[in-house]
Amino acid sequence: MAENRVFVGREAQLKQFKEVLHNPKGKAVLVVGQAGMGKSSLIEKMCEEAVGEKGLKCAWVHYEVTETDEPDTTMGLMMDNAFEAACAEERSTDMTDRRKKQWYALIKLIVPKASELEELIKSLRRDVRKNTRDQFVERLRLVSRRMPDKGRVIFVIDSDKYMKSGSADAWRLVVEQLPDKVKFVFGQRPEDELTKNRRFVSLENVVRIPGKKLKELADGEVKDLVSQRADEVGQRREVLDEAVKRYKGHPYMLQAGLDLVKERRTVEGLPDDPTPENIAKDQWKQVKKKGQEAIRLFKAYAILNVGVQGDMVEAVGEVSSDVRESLLAGDFLGGLLDKDIGGNRIYHAILSDHVLSQMSEKEKKQYHRRAAAAYRDKPVVVNPTRWEEIEPLLKAVEHLIAAGEPDAATDVFLTKPSAQSYYTLHEWLWHFGYLDEDIRINGAVIKEYVRLIEREVRRELRSDLAACYDNRALSLRAQGKVAEATADHGRAIEIYRQLFEKEGRRELRNDLAMCYNNRGNARQLVGKLTGAIEDYGRAIGIYKGLVEKEGRRELRNDLAASYNNRGIALEAQGKLKEAIEDYGRAIRIRQELVEKEGRRELRNDLAMCYNNRGIALEAQGKL
């Protein structure tokens, strides 16, 4: 495995990081370097040495983020992981993976006495109703207060390739509030999100290691690497010294070149024009020599792009367990993988990208479909409470989107995993406060729907597109992004109106009414009461027609909700008489549902309507 690779050099950077550690001030470290320059290896070494640093007590936790990961999702996951680790026992099955062990070590550092653990658990629990970022900063302060004076906690946020565009400000707001004894380490390429953000890099507590960016290894460090690996590679040191001069100290090319020499048992045949991409090309040639099963296996790893267990990559690559184990038993193929949270993955993005470049778009979609099927085949937790329990379904959705099947992705996203489940995946993300993730997935589905509708004239997908706009709007509104939410509701309304009014899709009238009601709620939040009242009126008109003329009695509570919402807006405008009338209409509907039809779950809604009418009557002086 790649994690067993020899580490050499970087003494100045390791010394600089130790100086940051000994300073108790909360600091963020940027480790900057081009792809293949050894950022991740250096960060790993920094943290390993920190744990053994004399005079300090350090713990660290590692997170790798991708171009699609929202900062608030990562922060929410970190808080949930901390809570789970505090609740776990050292020998529990939950402590089997690397990150959970890291969190458990951190919890032991800040709460050495078991008697104090219960209080910490209560303090760590995340409130999904509150702002994720604010809570995250509060948890960091809690960790800081709990730690001994010589304690340090290091959170590693290492980019797989690049961070999500626009995420710098979110991390900046956290970093500028870092409490004492808390360190963040970010792995970044020079053109990545944090390094190009002037407001982030200009923060007083941001330290760049090294001062500009990681350079190639010095000649002496290259010789040290060759010396340590010569026996394993099976060539004389002087032969290897000469062969690797062409790599000019580039860490990725050096290590990969030595691996190729070891596999071929000769220095002949190494690329004459060495670049990281040419080295990856050479590595791929060597994989292909192992046969079609090896090719399918590594294409599956590239498509999956996260750490996975053997059964997952076997299903996607269509290879047997025996074949996979046999192929990876060899040093070369096994060395192209690295252990990650969840299992093995291709050890470097340079190689993974090259493998993907060798696949046609049609072939990629085939692999994505198999990946989605494999994730959906995983056992379902009926009512999940943890991110890890819903992650397979999220991955299935993402792979279906990548396969160009947004309708299938929407089915997974909006359908309960089992008849006993409380939530759909969309509802779970909403309920547990992962709003950014919900917005991201809806956005990805919307993009794919638009492509299919505009380029492939898949007009039958328009109603699904409208539903995604409305769903995204609900999460945007919950985040306080009311203008964006209102715009999305408007897009959904226009699609539904077109389908209903011009194409006769009468079955979509309920969806149209719901969108009017939702946009009314968004408009009311920002004081646009006239527009809100108009939207509620449109919703009421549709619902009344469906209930009274077509017998759609199941929509009566939705009609009552629209009456109640319009009453609130009318009351805010000072139109108390009209508001009281609307509250009365809502009360009559819900009273019938509760008292005559046994809808006991609506009792709280009925009470709310009575309370609203009471306030309006009081304002009229009718005490």
Secondary structure, 3 states (H helix, E strand, C coil): CHHHCCCCCCHHHHHHHHHHHHCCCCEEEEEECCCCCCHHHHHHHHHHHHHCCCCCEEEEEEEEECCCCCHHHHHHHHHHHHHHHHHCCCCCHHHCCHHHHHHHHHHHHHCCCHHHHHHHHHHHCCCCCCCHHHHHHHHHHHHHHHCCCCEEEEEEEEECCCCCCCCHHHHHHHHCCCCCCEEEEEEECCCCCCCCCHHHHCCCCEEEECCCCCCCCCHHHHHHHHHHHHHHHCCCHHHHHHHHHHHCCCHHHHHHHHHHHHHHCCCCCCCCCCCHHHHHHHHHHHHHCCCHHHHHHHHHHHHHCCCECHHHHHHHHCCCHHHHHHHHHCHHHHHCEEEECCEEEECCHHHHHHHHHCCCHHHHHHHHHHHHHHHHCCCCCCCCCCHHHHHHHHHHHHHHHHCCCHHHHHHHHHCCCCCCCCCCHHHHHHHCCCHHHHHHHHHHHHHHHHHHHHHCCCHHHHHHHHHHHHHHHHHHHHCCCHHHHHHHHHHHHHHHHHHHHHCCCHHHHHHHHHHHHHHHHHHHHCCCHHHHHHHHHHHHHHHHHHHHHCCCHHHHHHHHHHHHHHHHHHHHCCCHHHHHHHHHHHHHHHHHHHHCCCCHHHHHHHHHHHHHHHHHHHHCCCC
